[in-house]
Each structure stands twice: as C-alpha cells, then as structure tokens.
C-alpha cells in the first residue's frame, strides 16, 4: 500500500506532466529551488503541509484535491471532477472547460480501480499502466494515426477495446489494449457518444435564407475531441518565444495556451476555453539556472560522508573540508564537459607570475583594499560621533568566479591597447587618484610608477575612467590570451544554488563544504602543492582581484546613494554611515549583504 507522501509525489508528477512543467518551473512557481523539489520528489526530503498549500495555490486547486491522489487532482485540474473545497466548507472552485465531465468521471472511476490493482500487484500490467500514465517517457510508442480524407466520415480507430473505457485503442501495454491516459479514454468516449456527422453533398438548390450557405471549398475533416488542457502537437512551426533562449539544461517553454477542442459542426457547442489566468504561472528564466548534475553531486557527497560519519556533524565537516580540493576539481571537469573552449591546465609560467622565494610573492599587484576615510577620522577626533555599520559581503570569492579568464597560454602584446576579448596581466602606469571620500581602486599601494596588475584591476581602472573619476591608465606591456567570462560560470552557478538551498534549509554543513571548495580552489590554483590538477597563477590573481574590485564597486554604489564610506578592507568588509538598507538588500545570498557590527566613530566601540 502506498503511503500518503508517495501518493503526493505521484500527484505532483502527474500535475507537472499534464501542464507541461519541469521541476524548475514548479520550483519557481512555489518559491523554492529546483534542488529542493528534486529532493522532495525523489524521497530524500519530505513534502510538508505548507508545501501542499503552495502546490495547491500554484495549480489553482484546493489542498484536499492535491492530497486526494493523481486521478482526482488531474480531473479537477481539467474541470472534469468537482473540487473537494465545497466539502471542506468553502465555495467550490469553478470547473475548467474543455473536457466532457460525465464521461471522464466514469473513466476516472475505472482508473481509480486500476490504481488499486497496481497497489496490490506492483509488477503487473495495472502498475505498468499507472507508470505510463504519469510518466510520458515510459509510454510505448504508438503507431501514427491515419490522416482522415475529406469528406469521408472518420472511421473509428482499429484495435481491440480499451480495458479501461471499452473504446477501440491503438496502444498496448504488456499485451493489454488500452489508452495511455484518462484524457485519451475521455476523448474516445466523447467521440463515440457524439452524433455522427453527415457527409456534405453538392447543393442542388439555393440554401434557405435562414441558413448559412455551404462553404465553397472542400470542408475541413472533423477531428477527434482533444481535452483543452492537453496541448496537441502543432502541425506548423511554433511561434517565436517571447523570451530569450534558456540555458542548455532547460526545456523549451510550453505554448501560451492550449487550443480549444475541435468538434463536428452538428455536435454540441464547444465550451469556452479557460482563461489565461487559470493556467499555472511560469516565471521566466527560472529553469536551467544551475546544473542539477553538479548540484546532486554536491548534496550526494555531503549525504554519503554524513552517513559514513554515523551522523557526527563535526567528523563529517572535517572529512568534507579535507576532500574539498579534489572534489571541486572534479566538479570543474564535469562543468567543462561540452564547453565551447578547452582551457590549458599547465601552460608555461611567465617569470612575473613565479614566486621569487618559497614564501615570497610574485610581481602581480592585486589591489587589495585597506582604506579609512581620513576626513571622518579627523572629525571623530574633534568630538564628532558617527554611527557606523560594518557590512559583510557574502561569498566574495564565489561571486568573483565570474571573471574574464585567459583560456590558453599568455602571449606578449606591446600595442598598448586593451582588447576586451582577451585577458591576462598588464604592466601599467596608473593615473593619480584625487578623491578623499572614496578608496583608491588600486588598494593601499603607496609607491608611484609602473606596476603589474591583473585583468580585473585593469578593467576596474578603465571603468573608473569611464565614470570620470580618473584618467585611464597607460598600458606598456601585456601578457594575454583569448578569454571568456563564462569559464567558471557553470561551476559558480551550481555552488551558488547549492549554497542558497542549504541556507534556506538551515544546512550549515553543506554551506561550510561549499565555502571550503570555492575558497580552496582560489588559493591553490597558483603554485600550491596542495592542488596538482591545475596551475594557473594568472587565474588566481584575476579572481582575487575581481573580489577586491567587487568590494570597491559596492563602496562606490554606497557613495553614489548618499552614504558615507568610512572604511574598506580585505575582500568583504565595508563600513558605512547612513541607512544602508535602502541601498543594499539584506541577507546571506550572493547579491545581498549582512550586518557584521555597529559602532560609534568618535566613541567607544
């Protein structure tokens, strides 16, 4: 006997199949992530009663209809069965048009009997019928129906009677003739009970004035009744979508609305098509944001390690942190499968990118910020008190994965012109910085003259020149290669979405694991002996400098919004005075900031 939660999972699958949705569409509709829906549908996580309310609101059903099983829920969705809301004390929901209610109700009752038989014998033909009805991929391929030739009356489909409705069926499952869904049975029953259309004959006399004259062309052959909620396969090319193409993981969007059912002219009038608002709303851009393959690999790894540790969170965390480097490198390799570019893993290392001593540094200046507002500090020493909030940027290095990274080995370029389609390191002379209320984008460098900077720093200096804050830097020499900003994008999205889901579920173990992966990736892809699968010190400098550039841009945004920038330091710390919540969203997501501390400048901290 199936449990209530198993029936609910089957109901969700059936509703998704009938509306043409994928897990990403459903997740966007109920305000959850695709990973959460995937875990709940696979049984690794439970659907809650709050989730049932969200599902009911998404499909415009009552919660009792969702809990009543897939047959009832689909029937109410199509308007063939009354909602259970009236029995619960509320007004019944309006029935959906497009499906003959009495005929389908009879069929659904028979389908319920088949469901009970499937529960008793999971390996029998009835169970196969249920699985095929709720999972279109499991349905056997049926022979194409012959195209009716006008003006002959369409003949009934050949074959033995369906075991569910008694009407001829062209498909078989385990040797039993049957329709593959309740809607197919309803269409066959409705077609059999509809009046037989008469064959039009050439007019001998003029038609009466009260009647419409016969059409001058060959009459269109009547087609079988199709439920309005199930979109048929279009005969012509579909209309262009009204949104940009989704990423490779997403499926094409369903049609805007299903065409109304087609019936012969002599039959009853067609019910009006359901309103556009009756269909579940699909949020654009939600499916395909992150690779479910990478996300499932991350969450599966946490689950396996936690099981091996016997539920000991501390032991599991230590084991995950220890394996963070090989794990993130494996994720990188998977994320690059099918990628447009094949990057070099061990290109020749230029002298300026090599450490001079074992614990020394190379010649690249990353622009690490360390700045305090001298004017405010002077005012504080004179007795002025300022309320200051220390803000923390979330997952700064993970956000910096979206950087322009060189693909191959670095080549010499002495043109002095920055090519936005290339990336690397550059020898420049920066311009003077005259702003006392904003930090220098070069960080706390005090020495004048030439210096080597990474791609992220150079792009930030050029951006400051576009804003009119300073003159553009002078480029003397560059070591660059063809570049792309999406080299780590698939990995970044998977880590970010997994982190977001873990935060929503209070799973701090997964949050720590994700943090360990992206932070160790950045710190070991240079010349570290801890990572022997990739040696790209240019990537390391570019990503780190991108994190510093992102922090500077946050400070500039606060300054433009009227806040006073008090201090900026490290990769993720920004101190401001003023109402920062009107400028930055608060939270722990990548595009949000969180309050780290508050203190009085000029008073005791």
Buried (B, 14 or more C-beta within 10 A) or exposed (E): EBEEEEBBBBBBBBBBBBBBBBBBBBBBBBEBBBBBBBBBBEEEBEBEEEBBBBBBBBBBBBBBBBBBBBBBBBBBBBBBBBBBBEEEEEEBBEBBBBBBBEBBBBBBEBBBEBBEBBBEEEEEBBBBBBBBBBEEEEBEEBEEEEEBEBBEBBEEBEBEEBBBBBBBBBBBBEEBBBBBBBBBBBBBBBBEEBEEBEEEEEEEEEEEEEEEEEEEEEEEBBBBBBBBBBBEEEEEEEEEEEEEEBBEBBEEBBEEBBEBBEBBEEBEEBBEBBEEEBBBEBEEEBBBBBBBBBBBBBBEBBBEBBEEBEEEEEBBBEBBBEBBBEBBBBBBEBBBEEEEEEBBEEBEBBEBBEBEEEEEEBBBBBBBBEBBBEEBBEBBEEEEEBEBBBBBBBBBBBBBBBBBBBBBBBEEBEEEEBEEEBBBBBBBEBBEBEEEEBBBBBBEBEEEEEBBBBBBBBBBBBBBBEEEBBEBBEBEBBBBBBBBEBBBBBBBBBBBBBBBBBBBBEBEBBBBBBBBBBBBBBBBBBBBEEBEBBBBBBBBBBBBBBBBBBBBEBBBBBBEBEBBBBBBBBBBBBBBBBEBEEBBEEEBBBEEBEEBEEBEBBEEE
